[in-house]
Amino acid sequence: MDKKLDALIKQLGEALFKLGESELANQWKTLTLDARYDHCGGVLAKIRVDTISEDTVSVKSNNMIDLLLISLGSCRDSAGPEWYGLFMTVTSSMDCIVDFNYDPEREQDTAFFEE
């Protein structure tokens, strides 16, 4: 992975962890970001949290996460083929898993807007 991309991914993971802590304190297990980029670099994102009470809730992004997603948009082809989706899961124990999606039509998936 390219150094800039790697640094942005790390910052995004930290920002998501802080969001989980600020929104749900010690009441969450995992937080998942689903970000989808279009051909022009625009991004749609949603954040879902699995709580310790087994509920799944949506939380709003914040300015830091939005700015990091915009910055990541400029790195989408820096470490290989261009990717159109970023799926990041952060746990309350600070583990982080990142998957990229290379399908240019992913942004068009209407299931994205379903809860």
C-alpha positions as CSV (number, residue, x, y, z in Angstrom):
1,M,0.0,0.0,0.0
2,D,1.2,3.5,-0.8
3,K,2.4,5.6,2.2
4,K,-0.2,8.3,1.8
5,L,-3.0,5.8,1.5
6,D,-1.7,3.8,4.4
7,A,-1.6,7.0,6.6
8,L,-5.1,8.0,5.6
9,I,-6.5,4.6,6.3
10,K,-4.9,4.6,9.8
11,Q,-6.3,8.1,10.5
12,L,-9.7,7.0,9.3
13,G,-9.7,4.0,11.6
14,E,-8.7,6.2,14.5
15,A,-11.5,8.7,13.7
16,L,-14.0,5.9,13.4
17,F,-12.9,4.5,16.8
18,K,-13.3,8.0,18.4
19,L,-16.7,8.3,16.8
20,G,-17.8,5.0,18.3
21,E,-16.5,6.0,21.7
22,S,-18.1,9.5,21.6
23,E,-21.5,8.3,20.3
24,L,-21.9,5.0,22.3
25,A,-19.2,5.1,25.0
26,N,-18.6,1.5,26.1
27,Q,-21.8,0.2,24.5
28,W,-20.5,-0.9,21.1
29,K,-18.7,-3.9,19.6
30,T,-18.0,-3.0,16.0
31,L,-18.4,0.1,13.8
32,T,-18.6,-0.4,10.0
33,L,-18.1,2.3,7.3
34,D,-19.3,1.6,3.8
35,A,-18.0,4.3,1.5
36,R,-18.7,4.3,-2.3
37,Y,-17.0,6.5,-4.8
38,D,-18.2,7.5,-8.3
39,H,-16.2,7.9,-11.4
40,C,-15.6,11.6,-10.6
41,G,-14.4,11.0,-7.0
42,G,-17.7,11.9,-5.3
43,V,-18.3,9.7,-2.2
44,L,-21.4,8.4,-0.4
45,A,-20.9,6.9,3.0
46,K,-22.8,5.3,5.9
47,I,-21.7,4.2,9.3
48,R,-23.4,1.3,11.2
49,V,-22.6,0.3,14.7
50,D,-23.3,-3.1,16.3
51,T,-23.9,-2.6,20.0
52,I,-23.3,-4.9,22.9
53,S,-27.0,-5.3,23.3
54,E,-27.1,-6.8,19.8
55,D,-28.7,-3.8,18.1
56,T,-27.5,-2.3,14.9
57,V,-27.7,1.5,14.7
58,S,-26.7,4.2,12.2
59,V,-24.5,7.1,13.4
60,K,-23.7,10.3,11.5
61,S,-20.3,10.9,10.2
62,N,-18.3,13.9,11.4
63,N,-16.2,16.5,9.6
64,M,-12.9,14.7,10.2
65,I,-14.3,11.4,8.7
66,D,-15.8,13.3,5.7
67,L,-12.4,15.1,5.0
68,L,-10.5,11.8,5.3
69,L,-12.9,10.2,2.8
70,I,-12.4,13.1,0.4
71,S,-8.6,12.8,0.7
72,L,-8.8,9.0,0.2
73,G,-10.7,9.7,-3.0
74,S,-7.6,11.1,-4.5
75,C,-5.6,7.9,-3.7
76,R,-7.9,5.4,-5.2
77,D,-5.5,4.3,-7.9
78,S,-2.2,4.9,-6.1
79,A,-1.6,1.4,-5.0
80,G,-2.8,-0.7,-7.9
81,P,-6.1,-0.8,-9.8
82,E,-8.6,2.0,-9.0
83,W,-11.1,1.1,-6.3
84,Y,-14.6,2.3,-5.9
85,G,-15.6,1.1,-2.5
86,L,-14.0,1.1,0.9
87,F,-15.5,-1.1,3.6
88,M,-13.8,-0.6,7.1
89,T,-14.7,-2.4,10.3
90,V,-13.3,-1.1,13.6
91,T,-13.8,-2.9,16.8
92,S,-14.1,-1.5,20.3
93,S,-10.7,-3.3,21.0
94,M,-9.2,-1.1,18.3
95,D,-8.8,-3.8,15.6
96,C,-9.4,-2.7,12.1
97,I,-10.2,-4.6,8.9
98,V,-10.3,-2.8,5.5
99,D,-11.6,-4.2,2.2
100,F,-11.6,-2.4,-1.2
101,N,-14.1,-2.9,-3.9
102,Y,-13.0,-2.6,-7.5
103,D,-16.4,-2.6,-9.2
104,P,-17.1,0.8,-10.8
105,E,-20.9,0.1,-10.6
106,R,-20.9,-0.4,-6.8
107,E,-21.9,3.2,-6.3
108,Q,-25.1,2.5,-8.2
109,D,-26.2,-0.3,-5.9
110,T,-29.6,0.8,-4.5
111,A,-29.3,-1.6,-1.5
112,F,-26.8,0.9,-0.1
113,F,-29.7,3.2,0.9
114,E,-31.6,0.4,2.8
115,E,-31.2,0.2,6.5
